[in-house]
Amino acid sequence: MRVVVTRPEISADKTAERLKVMGHEPMLLPLSKAIHKPQDAMDALASPHSALVMTSAEAVRTLAGIDPPLDADFGLPLFAVGEKTAAAARSVGFRNVHVGSGDGDSLADLIASRLEKPDLPLLYLAGKPRAGSLESRLEQNDMPVRVAEIYEMIAIDYSPDDIVERLGTPPAQAVLLYSRENAIRFFDLAARHPLHLSEIKFLCISQRTADAVPAAFRAHLRIAETPDEIALLALL
């Protein structure tokens, strides 16, 4: 099966290798790229905090770009949204990593179950744009949190010819969609070519992602059982 991978390039390459092992043909169409803000990360880390929260390995990559290397926070509790983010955090030296089940609400509940209300706020090392559900749920759980946007995902532009070539020569059979913003961006680019989309399966990592798929394309929409790539690829 020819499968369109819409993740940023670094992550897309890893997904492509997994697809090849599964016997599929990946077609890379990164829809965004990360702009890291290491100085903003350093400024945020300089303020007192009780624990760290991350919802993307991109935050870890931002920290990895700090010079001199980060080391003071490696022993603090770090709450990661899923195993991919947790593995990235461990790889750079974090030792006290707690892993959520893949979404912001469950991560907030995990934090509340593992920590008593701290004297110092949690530090959420976030990206832009983001859903905002994590910090809202933390506040509902009476957990103080400070948000620092340490990277930004910006859109990659493609010409109409690029889109036609990547989706239709020969036709793609499935598209992997990883977030609401990711889905919006895909259909903004590709829905101008409905003939190339009419028979494609749209595989979404979550209900929130699926909600961003236009109604005209929902006949072939499927949602992963859990919000992680293993469950997403299981839909193929």
N, C-alpha and C positions, 0 to 999 in steps of 0.2 A: 504494500500500500504506500502511495506517495503522501507524505504527511508534512504539512506546513508547520514550522516551529517559529513562534512569534516572540520568543524570549529575547532579552538582550544577548549580545554576541557571546560573551564569556559563558553564560549559562546555556545558551543555545548549542554551543559546540558539545557540551557534555550530554545534552538531551539527544543530539544527533547520533552520538556514539551508542547510546542505549537503544535508539530506534534501529540502528544497523544490526545490532546483536539480535534484536527481535525479528529481523527479516524485513524491515520496512525501509523505504527510501526517504530520508529527510530532505526537506526543501526549506532552507533558512530564509526567514523574512523577519529579522529583528525590527521591532516597531519603536524601540526607544534605546537610549544609551544613558549611562550614569555620568553625572558631573559630581565629583567628590569635593567635599568642603572640609579638609582636615583641620583648618584653623578654627572653624566653628565647632568641630569635635573637641579640639583641645580646650577651647574656652568653656564648653559645657562640662567637660571632665574636671576642670579646675574648681568648679563649685561643689560644695559638699552634697553627697548623695549616698543612699543606703544600698542600692542595687542597680543593676543595669537591665534594660529591656531592649530586645532587638526583634524585628519582624522580617529581616532580610539579611542575606549574606552580604548584600551591598554595603550595609553599615560596617561589617567586619572589614571589607576591603578598604573602606575609608579610613578606619583605624590603622590598618596595616601601612597606610601611606604617611603616617605621622613620623616626623623626624625631630628629635631622637625617638626611637621606638617606645610605644606605650608599655608600661609594666606595672604601674601602681595599682591598677584595678583588677589585676588578674585573679586575685583571691576573693573578690566580692561575688555575691550571688549574681549570676547572669541568667535571665529568663529569655529563652529563645522560642520563637513561635512554632518551630518544627525542627526535625532532625537535620535538615540541610543547613539551616542557620546555626544550629548547635555545633555541627561538625566544623563549620568554618571558624566559629569562635574557639573551639578547642585547638584548632590547627595553629592559631596565632598565640596560644598560651593561656587562655582562660581555663581555670581549673574547677570552678564551682558552678557548673552549667546545669540548668533545669530546663526540660524540654516540654513544650506544649503540644497540642494535637493538631495544629495547623491553622487556627484562626484566632482573631483578636479576642473574641469573647471568652473562649476557653483558656487562652493564655492569661487573661485578667483573673479568671477564677482560680487558675493554678497559683498565681502570685498571692492571692488572698488566702489560699489554703496553706501556703508554705511560710508566709511572713505574718507576724503580728504587725499591727499598724506601726510603721517605723517613725522614729523621731525626725529622720531626714527623708526628703522625697526620693522616689524612684527616678532614675534618669532614663527616659525613653529616647534612644538614638534612632531617629526616624528618617524617613525619606519624604520627598515631595514629588507628586501628590500622595496622599494617604486617605484612608476611609474615615479615620477619627473614632472608630468604634472602640478601639482598645482603651484610649484614655477616658472615654465616657464610662466604660464598664468599670475601670479602676476607681473612678470617682464615685460610682454607685456603691462600690465595695469599700468606700471610705479609705482608699489608699492614695496618698498624695503623690502626684507625678509631675515631673517637669519634662517638657518635650524639646528636643534639640534636633532641628532638621540639618543633617550632616551630609546629605547627598540629594540630588534632584534628578529625576528621570525626564529627559527631554525627547521629544518625538524625532524620529528619523523620517525624512521625506523620500518618497519614491515617485518616479515618473509613471504615467499611465502605462507606458510600454513595459516598464519593470514589473508592474503588478500583473499585467497580462502574461508575461513570460514566466513569472514565478508560479502563477496559479493555473496556467492553462497549456503548458507545452512540455509533456502531455498534462492533462488535467490533474490537479490535486484531488485526493479522495477524502482527506481529513485535515482539519485545522485545530491546533492545540491553543486554547485561550486560558490565560493564567490570572487575569484580574479584570475588574470592571473597566479600568482605564485601558487595559490591553485590548479588550473586546471593542470598546468604543473606537479606538484608533484603527483597529483592523477594518471595521465596517466603514469608517470614514474614507479609508483608502480604497477598499475593494468593492463596496456595494455599487460602485459606478459600473461594474462589469457583471451583472446578474447572470449572464449565460455561463460564466465560469464558476458561479457559486451554487447553482441550482441543485446539484447532486452531491455537494460536499457535506460531510459530517462535521458538525461544530461541537467539539469536545471541551467542556468547561470544567474548571477546577472547583467551582463552588456555585451555589444558587445565585449569589450576588453577581458573579460573572455572567451567568446565564441570563439574568434579568436585563443585561445590556445588549443582548442579541436582538436585532430587530424582528418583529413578529413574522415578517415574510420568510425568515430563514429558520424558524423554530421547529419545523417539521423534522429536521435532521439533527436536532440538538440533543446532547446527552450530558449528564452531570456526574462527576466523580463521586463515589460513595464517601470519600473523605478528602479534605482539601490539601492533597499532596500529589506530587508527580507520579508516584507509583500507582495510585488509584486512577489518575488521569490516563496513564498509558494503558492501564488494564481495560479501558473502553475500546481500544483499537481491535 
